[in-house]
Amino acid sequence: MTGGGKHEYVNLTNQFLVAMPTLMDPNFHRTVTYICEHSAEGAMGIVVNRPLDIELGEIMAQMDIEAGPALGGVHAYYGGPVDMARGFVLHTPIGEWEATLRIAEGIGVTSSRDILMAMARGAGPDKAIVALGYSGWGAGQLESELAQNAWLTCPANVDIMFDTDCERKLEAAAAHLGVDLNSLTTSAGHA
């Protein structure tokens, strides 16, 4: 921490934010958020453990994209409270899509229609989460929340992100750090 109440910036791109039990904001309570981009100007992430009650086929139908049978029963996710009308595809590997942000080796987030069209044809990325909305923080906001013990951070894990059941992702991400969230108190303290 530096003087003047400012919090030191540490790049958290390609990290998980694991919500602490004390984080009661309904947008983030019991979430795991993957940080796609972080700079001194702010951060952008996608919540990876909150499926919505809407299937990808319904979203694609609204976009006049014919969804193939491989997408039957696949749900979209709540990515965060910002711009919920906009879709983001968090995926691996990185392909040649129109609007892809390369996050880490083999991981990207794409916001263009072409990736959904490829997914509908069965030609999309191997692993993907389609999210509506995203999580955003202004300059210094995430650092402030970290200083208030709202989040744990840990390196992202592709298996947890894409292959672990949604209801187990929070505990799995915390366990990746060696933390049992159930043993933490709900009253926060500062050393």
LUMSE-133152 format. One record per residue (C-alpha): x negated, y, z; residue number from 1. Coordinates in steps of 0.1 Angstrom, whole numbers. Layout:
residues N
<site><X>X</X><Y>Y</Y><Z>Z</Z><pos>NUM</pos></site>
...
END
This chain:
residues 191
<site><X>0</X><Y>0</Y><Z>0</Z><pos>1</pos></site>
<site><X>-12</X><Y>34</Y><Z>-8</Z><pos>2</pos></site>
<site><X>-5</X><Y>67</Y><Z>10</Z><pos>3</pos></site>
<site><X>25</X><Y>88</Y><Z>5</Z><pos>4</pos></site>
<site><X>50</X><Y>60</Y><Z>8</Z><pos>5</pos></site>
<site><X>41</X><Y>46</Y><Z>-27</Z><pos>6</pos></site>
<site><X>37</X><Y>9</Y><Z>-32</Z><pos>7</pos></site>
<site><X>9</X><Y>-6</Y><Z>-51</Z><pos>8</pos></site>
<site><X>17</X><Y>-19</Y><Z>-85</Z><pos>9</pos></site>
<site><X>8</X><Y>-55</Y><Z>-92</Z><pos>10</pos></site>
<site><X>19</X><Y>-70</Y><Z>-125</Z><pos>11</pos></site>
<site><X>45</X><Y>-97</Y><Z>-119</Z><pos>12</pos></site>
<site><X>51</X><Y>-107</Y><Z>-156</Z><pos>13</pos></site>
<site><X>56</X><Y>-145</Y><Z>-159</Z><pos>14</pos></site>
<site><X>64</X><Y>-148</Y><Z>-121</Z><pos>15</pos></site>
<site><X>95</X><Y>-159</Y><Z>-103</Z><pos>16</pos></site>
<site><X>113</X><Y>-137</Y><Z>-79</Z><pos>17</pos></site>
<site><X>129</X><Y>-159</Y><Z>-53</Z><pos>18</pos></site>
<site><X>156</X><Y>-142</Y><Z>-33</Z><pos>19</pos></site>
<site><X>150</X><Y>-143</Y><Z>4</Z><pos>20</pos></site>
<site><X>180</X><Y>-154</Y><Z>26</Z><pos>21</pos></site>
<site><X>183</X><Y>-118</Y><Z>38</Z><pos>22</pos></site>
<site><X>190</X><Y>-105</Y><Z>3</Z><pos>23</pos></site>
<site><X>228</X><Y>-101</Y><Z>3</Z><pos>24</pos></site>
<site><X>232</X><Y>-80</Y><Z>-29</Z><pos>25</pos></site>
<site><X>258</X><Y>-101</Y><Z>-47</Z><pos>26</pos></site>
<site><X>239</X><Y>-96</Y><Z>-80</Z><pos>27</pos></site>
<site><X>209</X><Y>-114</Y><Z>-66</Z><pos>28</pos></site>
<site><X>219</X><Y>-134</Y><Z>-36</Z><pos>29</pos></site>
<site><X>203</X><Y>-169</Y><Z>-38</Z><pos>30</pos></site>
<site><X>188</X><Y>-162</Y><Z>-73</Z><pos>31</pos></site>
<site><X>156</X><Y>-171</Y><Z>-90</Z><pos>32</pos></site>
<site><X>147</X><Y>-143</Y><Z>-115</Z><pos>33</pos></site>
<site><X>120</X><Y>-148</Y><Z>-142</Z><pos>34</pos></site>
<site><X>101</X><Y>-116</Y><Z>-148</Z><pos>35</pos></site>
<site><X>97</X><Y>-110</Y><Z>-185</Z><pos>36</pos></site>
<site><X>80</X><Y>-77</Y><Z>-184</Z><pos>37</pos></site>
<site><X>65</X><Y>-56</Y><Z>-156</Z><pos>38</pos></site>
<site><X>45</X><Y>-23</Y><Z>-158</Z><pos>39</pos></site>
<site><X>41</X><Y>8</Y><Z>-137</Z><pos>40</pos></site>
<site><X>73</X><Y>21</Y><Z>-154</Z><pos>41</pos></site>
<site><X>95</X><Y>-7</Y><Z>-141</Z><pos>42</pos></site>
<site><X>104</X><Y>-44</Y><Z>-146</Z><pos>43</pos></site>
<site><X>128</X><Y>-66</Y><Z>-166</Z><pos>44</pos></site>
<site><X>138</X><Y>-101</Y><Z>-157</Z><pos>45</pos></site>
<site><X>164</X><Y>-128</Y><Z>-164</Z><pos>46</pos></site>
<site><X>182</X><Y>-147</Y><Z>-136</Z><pos>47</pos></site>
<site><X>176</X><Y>-184</Y><Z>-144</Z><pos>48</pos></site>
<site><X>199</X><Y>-202</Y><Z>-119</Z><pos>49</pos></site>
<site><X>234</X><Y>-187</Y><Z>-123</Z><pos>50</pos></site>
<site><X>254</X><Y>-203</Y><Z>-151</Z><pos>51</pos></site>
<site><X>286</X><Y>-185</Y><Z>-162</Z><pos>52</pos></site>
<site><X>319</X><Y>-201</Y><Z>-168</Z><pos>53</pos></site>
<site><X>315</X><Y>-195</Y><Z>-206</Z><pos>54</pos></site>
<site><X>301</X><Y>-220</Y><Z>-231</Z><pos>55</pos></site>
<site><X>277</X><Y>-210</Y><Z>-258</Z><pos>56</pos></site>
<site><X>302</X><Y>-221</Y><Z>-284</Z><pos>57</pos></site>
<site><X>326</X><Y>-195</Y><Z>-272</Z><pos>58</pos></site>
<site><X>299</X><Y>-168</Y><Z>-275</Z><pos>59</pos></site>
<site><X>289</X><Y>-179</Y><Z>-309</Z><pos>60</pos></site>
<site><X>325</X><Y>-180</Y><Z>-321</Z><pos>61</pos></site>
<site><X>329</X><Y>-144</Y><Z>-311</Z><pos>62</pos></site>
<site><X>298</X><Y>-136</Y><Z>-332</Z><pos>63</pos></site>
<site><X>311</X><Y>-156</Y><Z>-362</Z><pos>64</pos></site>
<site><X>284</X><Y>-183</Y><Z>-358</Z><pos>65</pos></site>
<site><X>295</X><Y>-219</Y><Z>-361</Z><pos>66</pos></site>
<site><X>280</X><Y>-238</Y><Z>-332</Z><pos>67</pos></site>
<site><X>269</X><Y>-273</Y><Z>-338</Z><pos>68</pos></site>
<site><X>278</X><Y>-302</Y><Z>-316</Z><pos>69</pos></site>
<site><X>244</X><Y>-301</Y><Z>-297</Z><pos>70</pos></site>
<site><X>256</X><Y>-269</Y><Z>-280</Z><pos>71</pos></site>
<site><X>289</X><Y>-285</Y><Z>-267</Z><pos>72</pos></site>
<site><X>291</X><Y>-280</Y><Z>-229</Z><pos>73</pos></site>
<site><X>261</X><Y>-258</Y><Z>-227</Z><pos>74</pos></site>
<site><X>268</X><Y>-227</Y><Z>-206</Z><pos>75</pos></site>
<site><X>255</X><Y>-192</Y><Z>-208</Z><pos>76</pos></site>
<site><X>238</X><Y>-177</Y><Z>-178</Z><pos>77</pos></site>
<site><X>242</X><Y>-145</Y><Z>-158</Z><pos>78</pos></site>
<site><X>209</X><Y>-128</Y><Z>-166</Z><pos>79</pos></site>
<site><X>215</X><Y>-98</Y><Z>-144</Z><pos>80</pos></site>
<site><X>238</X><Y>-68</Y><Z>-139</Z><pos>81</pos></site>
<site><X>224</X><Y>-46</Y><Z>-166</Z><pos>82</pos></site>
<site><X>240</X><Y>-46</Y><Z>-201</Z><pos>83</pos></site>
<site><X>262</X><Y>-77</Y><Z>-196</Z><pos>84</pos></site>
<site><X>275</X><Y>-74</Y><Z>-232</Z><pos>85</pos></site>
<site><X>240</X><Y>-81</Y><Z>-246</Z><pos>86</pos></site>
<site><X>225</X><Y>-115</Y><Z>-249</Z><pos>87</pos></site>
<site><X>190</X><Y>-127</Y><Z>-243</Z><pos>88</pos></site>
<site><X>175</X><Y>-161</Y><Z>-251</Z><pos>89</pos></site>
<site><X>146</X><Y>-171</Y><Z>-228</Z><pos>90</pos></site>
<site><X>128</X><Y>-200</Y><Z>-245</Z><pos>91</pos></site>
<site><X>99</X><Y>-221</Y><Z>-253</Z><pos>92</pos></site>
<site><X>81</X><Y>-224</Y><Z>-276</Z><pos>93</pos></site>
<site><X>79</X><Y>-190</Y><Z>-293</Z><pos>94</pos></site>
<site><X>92</X><Y>-191</Y><Z>-329</Z><pos>95</pos></site>
<site><X>94</X><Y>-165</Y><Z>-357</Z><pos>96</pos></site>
<site><X>125</X><Y>-147</Y><Z>-345</Z><pos>97</pos></site>
<site><X>132</X><Y>-110</Y><Z>-353</Z><pos>98</pos></site>
<site><X>131</X><Y>-95</Y><Z>-318</Z><pos>99</pos></site>
<site><X>109</X><Y>-116</Y><Z>-295</Z><pos>100</pos></site>
<site><X>89</X><Y>-104</Y><Z>-265</Z><pos>101</pos></site>
<site><X>60</X><Y>-128</Y><Z>-259</Z><pos>102</pos></site>
<site><X>58</X><Y>-132</Y><Z>-222</Z><pos>103</pos></site>
<site><X>32</X><Y>-160</Y><Z>-216</Z><pos>104</pos></site>
<site><X>17</X><Y>-189</Y><Z>-235</Z><pos>105</pos></site>
<site><X>46</X><Y>-205</Y><Z>-253</Z><pos>106</pos></site>
<site><X>73</X><Y>-185</Y><Z>-235</Z><pos>107</pos></site>
<site><X>93</X><Y>-157</Y><Z>-250</Z><pos>108</pos></site>
<site><X>126</X><Y>-138</Y><Z>-247</Z><pos>109</pos></site>
<site><X>145</X><Y>-130</Y><Z>-279</Z><pos>110</pos></site>
<site><X>174</X><Y>-107</Y><Z>-283</Z><pos>111</pos></site>
<site><X>181</X><Y>-111</Y><Z>-320</Z><pos>112</pos></site>
<site><X>210</X><Y>-130</Y><Z>-336</Z><pos>113</pos></site>
<site><X>187</X><Y>-152</Y><Z>-357</Z><pos>114</pos></site>
<site><X>177</X><Y>-174</Y><Z>-328</Z><pos>115</pos></site>
<site><X>214</X><Y>-181</Y><Z>-320</Z><pos>116</pos></site>
<site><X>220</X><Y>-190</Y><Z>-356</Z><pos>117</pos></site>
<site><X>190</X><Y>-214</Y><Z>-355</Z><pos>118</pos></site>
<site><X>203</X><Y>-229</Y><Z>-323</Z><pos>119</pos></site>
<site><X>237</X><Y>-235</Y><Z>-339</Z><pos>120</pos></site>
<site><X>220</X><Y>-254</Y><Z>-367</Z><pos>121</pos></site>
<site><X>199</X><Y>-275</Y><Z>-342</Z><pos>122</pos></site>
<site><X>167</X><Y>-257</Y><Z>-353</Z><pos>123</pos></site>
<site><X>163</X><Y>-235</Y><Z>-323</Z><pos>124</pos></site>
<site><X>136</X><Y>-236</Y><Z>-296</Z><pos>125</pos></site>
<site><X>130</X><Y>-269</Y><Z>-276</Z><pos>126</pos></site>
<site><X>142</X><Y>-253</Y><Z>-243</Z><pos>127</pos></site>
<site><X>163</X><Y>-222</Y><Z>-239</Z><pos>128</pos></site>
<site><X>185</X><Y>-203</Y><Z>-215</Z><pos>129</pos></site>
<site><X>210</X><Y>-179</Y><Z>-231</Z><pos>130</pos></site>
<site><X>217</X><Y>-151</Y><Z>-207</Z><pos>131</pos></site>
<site><X>242</X><Y>-123</Y><Z>-207</Z><pos>132</pos></site>
<site><X>227</X><Y>-92</Y><Z>-192</Z><pos>133</pos></site>
<site><X>194</X><Y>-87</Y><Z>-176</Z><pos>134</pos></site>
<site><X>178</X><Y>-76</Y><Z>-143</Z><pos>135</pos></site>
<site><X>161</X><Y>-42</Y><Z>-144</Z><pos>136</pos></site>
<site><X>141</X><Y>-21</Y><Z>-119</Z><pos>137</pos></site>
<site><X>128</X><Y>14</Y><Z>-123</Z><pos>138</pos></site>
<site><X>93</X><Y>26</Y><Z>-115</Z><pos>139</pos></site>
<site><X>84</X><Y>15</Y><Z>-80</Z><pos>140</pos></site>
<site><X>118</X><Y>0</Y><Z>-73</Z><pos>141</pos></site>
<site><X>107</X><Y>-37</Y><Z>-74</Z><pos>142</pos></site>
<site><X>76</X><Y>-29</Y><Z>-54</Z><pos>143</pos></site>
<site><X>98</X><Y>-13</Y><Z>-27</Z><pos>144</pos></site>
<site><X>121</X><Y>-43</Y><Z>-26</Z><pos>145</pos></site>
<site><X>90</X><Y>-66</Y><Z>-22</Z><pos>146</pos></site>
<site><X>77</X><Y>-44</Y><Z>7</Z><pos>147</pos></site>
<site><X>112</X><Y>-48</Y><Z>23</Z><pos>148</pos></site>
<site><X>108</X><Y>-86</Y><Z>21</Z><pos>149</pos></site>
<site><X>137</X><Y>-90</Y><Z>-3</Z><pos>150</pos></site>
<site><X>118</X><Y>-114</Y><Z>-25</Z><pos>151</pos></site>
<site><X>91</X><Y>-140</Y><Z>-26</Z><pos>152</pos></site>
<site><X>70</X><Y>-142</Y><Z>-57</Z><pos>153</pos></site>
<site><X>53</X><Y>-172</Y><Z>-73</Z><pos>154</pos></site>
<site><X>40</X><Y>-182</Y><Z>-106</Z><pos>155</pos></site>
<site><X>67</X><Y>-193</Y><Z>-129</Z><pos>156</pos></site>
<site><X>71</X><Y>-230</Y><Z>-136</Z><pos>157</pos></site>
<site><X>86</X><Y>-241</Y><Z>-169</Z><pos>158</pos></site>
<site><X>100</X><Y>-273</Y><Z>-155</Z><pos>159</pos></site>
<site><X>119</X><Y>-255</Y><Z>-128</Z><pos>160</pos></site>
<site><X>131</X><Y>-228</Y><Z>-152</Z><pos>161</pos></site>
<site><X>144</X><Y>-251</Y><Z>-179</Z><pos>162</pos></site>
<site><X>147</X><Y>-287</Y><Z>-165</Z><pos>163</pos></site>
<site><X>158</X><Y>-284</Y><Z>-129</Z><pos>164</pos></site>
<site><X>195</X><Y>-284</Y><Z>-121</Z><pos>165</pos></site>
<site><X>207</X><Y>-248</Y><Z>-114</Z><pos>166</pos></site>
<site><X>218</X><Y>-255</Y><Z>-78</Z><pos>167</pos></site>
<site><X>182</X><Y>-268</Y><Z>-70</Z><pos>168</pos></site>
<site><X>162</X><Y>-241</Y><Z>-87</Z><pos>169</pos></site>
<site><X>161</X><Y>-217</Y><Z>-57</Z><pos>170</pos></site>
<site><X>147</X><Y>-244</Y><Z>-33</Z><pos>171</pos></site>
<site><X>124</X><Y>-258</Y><Z>-60</Z><pos>172</pos></site>
<site><X>109</X><Y>-224</Y><Z>-67</Z><pos>173</pos></site>
<site><X>104</X><Y>-217</Y><Z>-30</Z><pos>174</pos></site>
<site><X>89</X><Y>-252</Y><Z>-25</Z><pos>175</pos></site>
<site><X>65</X><Y>-244</Y><Z>-53</Z><pos>176</pos></site>
<site><X>51</X><Y>-219</Y><Z>-29</Z><pos>177</pos></site>
<site><X>52</X><Y>-243</Y><Z>1</Z><pos>178</pos></site>
<site><X>82</X><Y>-225</Y><Z>16</Z><pos>179</pos></site>
<site><X>114</X><Y>-241</Y><Z>29</Z><pos>180</pos></site>
<site><X>141</X><Y>-213</Y><Z>26</Z><pos>181</pos></site>
<site><X>163</X><Y>-232</Y><Z>51</Z><pos>182</pos></site>
<site><X>137</X><Y>-227</Y><Z>78</Z><pos>183</pos></site>
<site><X>135</X><Y>-189</Y><Z>74</Z><pos>184</pos></site>
<site><X>154</X><Y>-167</Y><Z>97</Z><pos>185</pos></site>
<site><X>179</X><Y>-143</Y><Z>83</Z><pos>186</pos></site>
<site><X>165</X><Y>-114</Y><Z>103</Z><pos>187</pos></site>
<site><X>135</X><Y>-98</Y><Z>87</Z><pos>188</pos></site>
<site><X>106</X><Y>-83</Y><Z>105</Z><pos>189</pos></site>
<site><X>75</X><Y>-63</Y><Z>95</Z><pos>190</pos></site>
<site><X>40</X><Y>-69</Y><Z>109</Z><pos>191</pos></site>
END
